[in-house]
Amino acid sequence: MCAAIFDYNDNDFIMPFNNKMGIDSKGNLMRRLDEYVALDMNSGKFHYTSPWTEDDDDK
């Protein structure tokens, strides 16, 4: 499990539950697209984030 990711668009934190998916404090599912970009699965909007690093255990 990774540390919390900061979402610059919402000034909120995303708690990842694997390398590709996480959930923010409002309950929105977020899908990691890149190290610094996530997709809000509820609204379809892109969010800029702090680094969302990959977990070495899943490689």
Secondary structure, DSSP 8 states (H G I E B T S, - for coil): ----EEETTTTEEEEESSSSEEEETT--EEEEEETTEEEETTT--EEEBS-----GGG-
